[in-house]
């Protein structure tokens, strides 16, 4: 069923996500802070552009957002030009930004005052997943509301799941990032060891990837890591933001995350090397830089 939707935020994730919605026949109006990006999107896909989040949201059945962080989210939701100022009662606001669970609950409460439903729905799968329409969506909110948006989100996702009430999607995304951090550090150390041992990296991975050591990171990143190339995925700057959110939440819920805290500091080392825009597999670059000293 075709719907009228808005999409706020046309970054590396939002741009193709909004495109998939348009390609599935939904009527899409987009907003982006840099309007030239919105204009490029409108030239590539069938849809319209708005000058403000409020304008984009007017008349929309569902408003999707995918921006940078908690403050970016507040900037497009609140105020005279925010989406809440343009949305009608009984419509749905869906946030695909990775944020704190706290801000998800805050926005949900503000939306509820206007009889607007809210779903927090961070995604996993990276830029490639967004471009190929195969993201995983982790959602928090009301079950009946999720049932309404799930078929629409299917335009850019291959799997979506409701984890619980508002904020649960963000908490699940924190688990996702915690797990990735440990896997990437293990892979980085393993590849470093293989190089030091004089092994053939291709043969090593061909062998161990078929057993218990195998992972998405190994399959998709080992070649570029071995070659010292780190421009193929989620940036270190964004990973540090996400791990910071997870570590803050751990202080609230009492979880103990020693490995996550350590890897977060390793990513700080990568930033200090000038690698803030490297992808997350660049933990190997840190090891090799230390080894050269």
C-alpha positions in Angstrom: 0.0 0.0 0.0 1.4 3.4 -1.0 1.8 5.9 1.7 2.7 9.6 2.0 6.0 9.7 3.9 8.7 12.1 4.8 12.4 11.4 5.2 14.6 13.7 7.3 18.4 13.3 6.9 20.0 12.2 3.6 23.4 11.0 4.8 25.2 7.9 3.6 22.3 5.8 5.2 19.3 8.1 4.7 19.9 8.9 1.1 19.5 5.4 -0.2 16.8 4.5 2.4 14.6 7.3 1.2 15.4 6.2 -2.4 14.1 2.7 -1.7 10.9 4.1 -0.3 10.4 6.1 -3.5 11.2 3.1 -5.7 8.5 1.1 -3.8 5.9 3.7 -4.9 5.5 5.7 -1.7 5.1 9.5 -2.0 8.3 10.8 -0.5 9.2 14.3 0.6 12.7 14.7 1.9 14.6 17.3 4.0 18.3 17.6 4.4 20.3 20.4 6.1 22.5 20.7 3.0 19.8 21.4 0.4 22.0 20.5 -2.5 22.0 16.9 -1.3 18.2 17.0 -1.2 18.2 18.4 -4.8 20.5 15.6 -5.9 18.2 13.1 -4.3 15.1 14.5 -6.0 16.9 14.4 -9.4 17.7 10.7 -8.9 14.4 9.5 -7.4 10.8 10.4 -7.8 9.9 12.7 -4.8 9.8 16.2 -3.5 12.0 18.3 -1.3 11.2 20.6 1.6 12.9 23.7 3.1 12.3 22.6 6.7 11.5 19.4 8.6 8.1 20.8 9.4 7.3 21.3 5.8 8.4 17.8 4.9 6.3 16.3 7.7 3.0 18.1 6.7 0.4 15.6 5.6 2.8 12.6 6.0 1.4 9.3 7.3 4.9 8.3 8.5 7.9 10.6 9.1 11.3 8.8 9.0 14.5 10.3 10.4 18.1 9.4 10.2 20.4 12.1 11.5 23.6 12.2 13.5 23.1 12.1 17.3 20.9 13.1 20.1 21.2 16.8 19.5 20.7 16.5 15.8 17.5 14.6 16.5 16.2 17.2 18.8 17.0 19.9 16.2 14.8 18.3 13.6 12.0 17.3 16.0 11.4 20.3 18.1 10.7 24.0 17.5 8.6 25.9 15.0 10.3 24.2 12.1 10.6 20.7 13.7 8.6 17.7 12.4 6.3 17.7 15.4 5.1 21.2 14.3 4.0 19.7 11.0 2.7 16.3 11.9 -1.0 15.5 12.3 -2.5 13.4 15.2 -2.5 9.6 14.8 0.5 9.7 12.4 3.8 7.9 13.2 7.4 9.2 13.8 10.1 6.7 13.2 13.8 7.4 14.2 16.5 5.4 12.5 19.3 7.5 14.1 21.5 5.7 16.6 20.9 7.6 19.8 20.6 7.2 23.5 17.6 5.3 24.8 16.9 8.4 27.0 16.3 10.7 24.0 14.1 8.1 22.4 11.9 8.1 25.4 12.0 11.9 25.6 10.9 12.3 22.0 8.2 9.6 22.4 6.7 11.5 25.3 6.7 14.8 23.4 5.1 13.2 20.4 2.4 11.5 22.6 1.3 15.0 23.7 0.1 15.5 20.1 -1.3 11.9 19.8 1.6 11.0 17.5 3.1 7.5 17.9 6.9 7.0 18.0 9.2 4.1 17.1 12.9 4.1 17.8 14.4 2.0 15.0 18.2 2.1 14.7 19.7 0.0 11.9 22.6 -2.3 11.2 24.2 -3.2 7.9 26.1 -0.1 7.1 26.2 2.0 3.9 26.2 -1.2 1.7 23.2 -2.5 3.6 21.3 0.8 3.0 22.2 0.9 -0.6 21.2 -2.7 -1.2 18.0 -2.4 0.9 19.0 -5.2 3.3 19.3 -3.4 6.6 18.4 -5.0 10.0 16.0 -2.8 12.0 15.9 -3.0 15.8 12.7 -1.3 17.1 11.2 -0.1 20.3 7.6 1.0 20.7 4.0 -0.1 20.6 3.3 -3.4 18.9 0.3 -2.2 16.8 2.3 0.8 15.6 5.3 -1.3 14.7 2.9 -3.6 12.7 1.9 -0.5 10.6 5.4 0.7 9.8 7.1 -2.7 9.4 5.8 -3.3 5.8 6.9 0.2 4.8 10.4 -0.3 6.3 10.7 -3.5 4.3 11.6 -1.2 1.3 15.1 -0.9 2.8 15.4 -3.8 5.2 15.5 -7.6 5.1 14.7 -8.0 8.8 13.0 -5.9 11.5 12.1 -6.9 15.0 10.3 -5.2 17.9 12.4 -5.6 21.0 10.0 -4.0 23.6 8.9 -0.5 24.6 10.3 2.8 23.4 14.1 2.8 23.8 14.5 -1.0 23.3 15.6 -0.6 19.8 18.4 1.7 20.9 19.4 -0.7 23.6 19.6 -3.5 21.1 21.8 -1.4 18.8 24.1 -0.9 21.8 24.4 -4.7 22.1 25.2 -4.8 18.4 28.0 -2.3 18.6 29.5 -3.9 21.8 29.7 -7.2 19.9 31.2 -5.7 16.8 33.9 -3.9 18.8 35.2 -7.2 20.3 35.0 -9.1 17.0 37.0 -6.4 15.1 39.7 -6.2 17.7 40.1 -10.0 17.7 40.3 -10.0 13.9 42.8 -7.2 13.9 45.1 -9.0 16.3 44.7 -12.3 14.4 45.7 -10.7 11.1 48.6 -8.9 12.8 49.8 -12.2 14.2 49.5 -13.9 10.8 51.6 -11.2 9.2 54.2 -11.5 11.9 54.3 -15.3 11.5 54.8 -14.9 7.7 51.6 -16.7 6.8 49.6 -16.3 3.6 46.6 -14.2 4.8 44.3 -15.5 2.0 44.9 -19.1 2.9 44.6 -18.4 6.6 41.2 -16.8 6.2 40.0 -19.4 3.7 40.8 -22.0 6.3 39.6 -20.5 9.6 36.5 -18.7 8.2 34.9 -22.1 7.7 35.1 -22.8 11.4 34.2 -21.2 14.7 36.3 -18.1 14.0 34.2 -17.0 11.0 32.3 -13.7 11.2 30.8 -11.1 9.0 33.8 -8.9 9.8 36.2 -11.6 8.7 34.3 -12.3 5.4 33.8 -8.6 4.5 36.9 -6.8 5.9 39.9 -9.1 6.0 41.1 -8.3 2.5 41.0 -4.6 2.9 42.5 -4.9 6.4 45.4 -7.0 5.1 46.0 -4.4 2.4 45.9 -1.5 4.9 42.8 0.1 3.3 40.2 1.5 5.6 37.6 3.3 3.5 34.9 0.7 3.3 32.4 1.1 6.0 31.2 2.7 9.2 33.5 5.5 10.4 35.5 5.4 13.6 34.1 8.8 14.7 30.6 7.3 14.6 31.6 4.1 16.3 33.1 6.1 19.2 29.8 8.0 19.5 27.9 4.7 19.6 30.3 3.0 22.1 30.1 6.2 24.2 26.3 5.8 24.3 26.6 2.1 25.3 29.2 2.9 28.0 27.0 5.6 29.5 24.0 3.3 29.5 26.1 0.6 31.2 26.7 3.1 34.1 22.9 3.4 34.4 22.0 -0.4 34.3 25.1 -1.7 36.1 26.5 -3.7 33.2 30.3 -4.3 33.2 31.9 -3.7 29.8 35.7 -3.8 30.2 36.4 -5.0 26.7 34.1 -2.3 25.2 35.8 0.4 27.2 39.2 -0.8 26.1 38.3 -1.0 22.4 36.7 2.5 22.7 40.1 3.8 23.8 41.8 1.9 20.9 39.5 3.8 18.5 40.6 7.0 20.3 44.1 6.0 19.3 43.0 5.6 15.7 41.5 9.1 15.8 44.8 10.4 17.1 46.5 8.8 14.1 44.2 10.9 11.9 41.9 8.0 11.2 38.6 9.4 12.4 37.0 8.8 9.0 38.6 5.3 8.6 36.2 2.4 8.9 36.0 0.4 12.1 38.3 -2.3 10.8 41.2 0.2 11.2 42.0 -1.2 14.7 44.7 -3.1 12.7 46.2 0.3 11.7 46.6 1.1 15.4 48.3 -2.2 16.1 50.7 -1.8 13.2 51.5 1.8 14.2 52.4 0.7 17.7 54.5 -2.2 16.2 56.6 0.2 14.2 57.5 2.3 17.2 
